[in-house]
Amino acid sequence: MYGLVLSGGGARAAYQVGVLACVAERASDVDFSIITGVSAGAINAAFIAGHQGSGPPVLEDLSALWRKLTVDKVFDTKLGALGLSSMRWLWTLGRGPRRTPTPKGLFDTEPLREFLDSVIDVEGIQANVEARRLRALALTATRYSTGQTVTFVQGPEGIPTWERARRCGMRARLTVDHVMASSALPLVFPAVQIAGEYYGDGSIRQAAPLAPAVHLGADRLLAIATRYEASLDEVRNRATDAYPPPARIVGLLFNTIFLDTLEQDAERLLRLNDLMQALPYGIPNPAGLRPIRLQIVRPSRDLGLLAAGHKHELPRSVRFMLRGLGASRVQGADLVSYLVFKEPYISELIELGYNDTRERWDELERFFAEEAE
């Protein structure tokens, strides 16, 4: 059973659309029965799961969504709104929360809610489950009251749930609230209330992003990363003895939250596969473990450096904020890459995802062919 794993990364998640467009075009018979998403990946996951079509038309519509998703449709970009929000934070820090209501987030994300309400067919998710075109959609968020990573699952009766100390999976009828919660970056975006509890971005403490799809029964995972694997020479060439500005530090924090855990979880899964393969003949696999075939598609270019050339296209208020954080072409590139919800950057990401998948199609074709063997 195929599972699709879509991680976060703000505007970087447009890269996933290009990858899936190529897959839909070249392997139209492949159905992803289980779709999981977190942060910006939750937008892609929910859209695909709720769409009543199949194949390339779904990805054409998703591409159109991303090209419409400008910064002002994600949060209020008016300079006055950002300035007022910043003043509230400074006032709270200076006077304490008892004297003034605590701000909920740096940005107002009501524009994003309105946009998602207009493009995601949440009723279509259940229709696809009932028609057996979809086994499960799983969106992950962080429950602030307990610190747990919570995966909300919509699927048929009997779909697995799980409970661990730091993560759990629970049944839910998914809505735009769940998408908003999964992508509510702490402090930057307001938390979202679901069933009396407040939730934030699911990437915060998600140490095992592949786990939900495995729990739900997938044994073939296609995971789309948005992190470029730099060579050692590239890393050395970027080294500098200059003091890191806040933009550089925030960018690294975002990379840790959104990008690094997928790679780490993939390493663990591959080690477990090797362990099971090394067991002597006749010895059963440890309880609860089974081999999982994993295929990861990664960008062939650094999305941060790609975004740096588009910083000037951001709204004035965002450029003002980035300038205050010391963002330059190199030092703030990663942070900028999360924020450039803007053409032509979005189209470049979609095109890059498509071309990267096409270049690696022999490898992907073998991955898909193994299911039928």
N, C-alpha and C positions, 0 to 999 in steps of 0.2 A: 504494500500500500504506500503510495507516494505522499510525502509530507512536504509542504513549502514553508520555509522559515524566513520571515522578513523582519530584519532588525531595524533599529532607529538611525538617526543621523540628520534630522531636520531636512533641509532641502536636498541633501545627498541621496535621500530615498528615491528621488526621481531616477537614479541609476537603475534601480530594481525594475522599473517599468521597461526600460530598453532590453534588459536581459529576458524578461518574461515575454516580450513581444517577439523576440527571436525564437524562443522555445515554442511559443504558440504557432508560429509560422512553419517551423521545421519539424515539430513533433505534435501535430494537432490531435493525435490519438491519446496523448498523455493527459490524464486527469489527476489533479492534486486533490485527493479526497480530504486531506487534513491541511488546513491553512492556519498558521500562527503568525501573529504580528505583535510588535511592541513599539512604542513611541511613534515616530512617523511611519514606520512599517505597518502599524495598526490601520492607518488610513488606506494603504494599498490592500491589506488583507480584507478589511471590511467591504471595500468597494468590489473586489473580485468575488467575494463570497456572496454578496447580495445581488450581483448582476445576473440577469435572466438569460444572457447569451452565453456563447462559448467560443473559444479560440481567438483568432486575431481581432474580431470586433470588440471584444472585452478590453483588450489592451489598447486599441485605438481610442476607446472612450476614456480609459484611464490616462492615456497620454494627453488627451484634451483637458482632462481635469487638472493635471499638473501645469499645463501651460496657462490655465486660468488662475492658478493659485499664486497670486502675487502677494507681496509682503503685507499690503494693506488688507488682504483677506485672511491673514493669519493673526495679526494684532493691530491695534490702533496706532498708526504711525505718525499722527499729528504731533508736531513738536511740543505744543502746549500740553497734550495728554501725557507724553513722556516726561516732560518737566514737572508736571503736577505729581505724577507717580513717584518720581525721584525725590521730590520735596517731602512727600509723606514718609518715605523710608528714612530720610535724614532726620525728620522731626521725631519719628518713633525711636530711632537710635539715640537721639539727644535727650528726649524727655521721658522715654519709657512708655510701655504699652498701656499703663494705667491712665495716662492723660489723654490718649487719643486711640481710636480704633487701629488695630494692627493691619497694615496693608496686606492684601492677599497675593499680590504678584506685581512684578515690575510692569508687565504689559497686560492690557485688557484683551482677552482672546475671544470676546463675543463675536467679532467678525469671522473667526474660524468656525465657531459653532454654526453660525448662519449658513456659511458656505457648505459645510459638511451635511447639514440638514437638507440642502438642496441637491446634493449629488450622490449620497449614499442611500441605497434602498435597503433599509434595515428589515422591512417585511420580506424582502426577497431572500434574506438569509434562511429564514424558516421554510420558505417555499422550496428552496434548493435542498434543504435537509429532508423535507418530506418527499421530494421527488428522487431522493438518493443520488443527486448530483454532487452533494457535499455531505461528508460524514461529520465534520466538526470544524467550527471556527473558534479559535482561542486567542483572546486579547489579554495582555498582561499589564498590570498596574501595581503600584506600591501602596499598601495600606499604611497610612501614617500613624494610626493609633498603636499598631503592633509592630510595624517595621517589616511585616511579611510581604513577600512577593506573591500576589494573587493573580491567578490565571482564570479569567472568566470564560467558560466553555458553553457554546451552544451546539447541540447535536441531538440525536435521537435518544429515546429512553434507553437507559443502560450504558450511556457513554461514561467512560471511566472518570472518576474524580480522585484526588489524592490530598493527603495532609502530611506536612512535614513541619519541623519547628520554624523554619524560615520561609517556606513556600507552600502554597496549596493550590489546588484546582477545584473550582466550584461551578455548578451549573448556573446559567443565567440566560435570560432573553436579552441579547445584546442590542444596544442602542448607540446613538451618537455620544451619549454621556460616557460610555465605556471607551470609545475612541479618544475623546477629549481627555479622560483620566489617564489613559495609557501614554499620552503625549504631553502631559502637563509638567514641563520642566520645573523643578523646585525653585522657588523664589522668583523666577522669571515669569512663569505662568501660574495663574491661580489653581489651587487644588479643586478637585471636582467631587461633589458629594453623591454617593451611590448607596442606597439603602441605609442611610444614617451614618455612613462612614466616609471619611475624606481620603481621596486617593491622588497620587501623583505619578509621574513618569515611571513606567514599568522597568526601565533600564537601570534604575538607581541601584537596586540590589539583586538584579537577576544574574546570578552567577552561572546558571545553566540554561541558556536560551534555547538549546536543542531539546531539553527535557520535555516540555509540553507536547510536542509532536510525537515523541517516543511514548510517553504515557498514553496518548490517545490511539496508539496502535500502528504508527507509521514504521516501516522498516527500510524505506528509501527516502532520504532527505536531500532536498535541494535547498541550500542556504545561500542567500545573496548578501555578501558583505559589501560595505561601502568604505573599506579601509584599504589603502594602497600599501603593498609590501615594498618598502624602500630597500635598495641594496645598501651594503655597508659603505660603499663609496659615496652614495647619495647622502647618507646620514653624516658622514665625516665632512662633506662639503657644506652642509648646512650649519655645522657647529660654529658658535660665536662666543666670544668672551664678554659680550655686552650683557648688562643686567636685563633679565627678562621682564618685559612690560606686562601689565595685567592681562592684556589680550592674549599673550602667549600662554600664560598660566591657565586662564579659563579655557582656551582651546585644548590644552593637554588634559584638563579635567573632563571636558566633554568627550574627548577621544577615549578616555578610560571608561566613562559611563556607557557610551554608545557603541564603541567599535571593538574594544579589546576582548570583552568577555566571549564573544562568538569564537574567536580564534582559540582561546584557552579551553573552552568547552569542547571544541573540535579535537584538540589534542587529547583530552581525557577520553573521548569516545573512541578514537583510533587506538589508544592504548588498551582499552577494554576489548576491542575487536581482536587485537593481537594476542591478548591474554587468552581469550576463548579459543582462538585458532591453535594456540600452543598446547591446549589440553590434550592429554593422551586419548587415543581412540577409545570410545566407550564411556568416557567420563562426561557426565552431563554438565552443561553450563551452570554456574552458580545461580541460585534462585533469583528469578526476576530479570535475568540478563539474557539478551539475544543479540546476535550480530546485526549491526545497523550499517547500511551502505550510505556513505555521505559524499556529496559533491558540493563544493563551494565555488562560487564564481566571485572573483574580486576585480576591482578596477585595474586597468593596465597603466593608468596615469594617476598622479597625486591630485585628488579632488580639491584639496586646499589650494594648491598653486593654480589650479584651473579657475577657482573662484576668485582669487586675488585680482585677476584682471577685470572683474565685474563689480568690484566694490563701489565704483563711482555711480553704478546704476541703482544703488539702494536709495530709499527715501532719505531726505536731508536729516531727519531726526535720528535715524539709525547710523548714518555716517558720522554725525556729531558724537554719538555715544561711542562708536568704535575709535574715533580719533582721541577721545578722552581716555580710552583704555590703552592707547599706544599701539593700535593695530597698524602694521606696515605690510608690505607685500609678502615678507617672509615671516615676521614675528606674529602677525595676526591672521595668517592665511587660513588656518584650521577653523578658527572661530567664525570667520566670514563665510566659510563653506556651509555652515549650518543655517545661515540667515538669508542667502541669496535666492529667495523665491522670486525669480525674475528671468524672463527671456533676455538674452539667448542662452544663459547658463543652464536653464532647465532642459532646453533642447539639446545642448551639448552633452549633458549627463545621459539623457535617453539614448542619444546616438552612440555614445561611448559604450553603454551597457549592451546595446544591440551588436556593435562591432566586436566587443570583447567576446561575446557569446558565439558569434559566427566564427571568430578565429580559433576558438577552442571546441568547435562543434564535434570533431572526431572523438574527443574525450567525453563530451556530454552524450553523444550518440551511444557510446558503449555503456554509459551509466543507465540510460533509458532502456537499452536492449536487454540488460541483465534481468530486468523485471519479468521479461517474457520467457526467459530460459527455464 
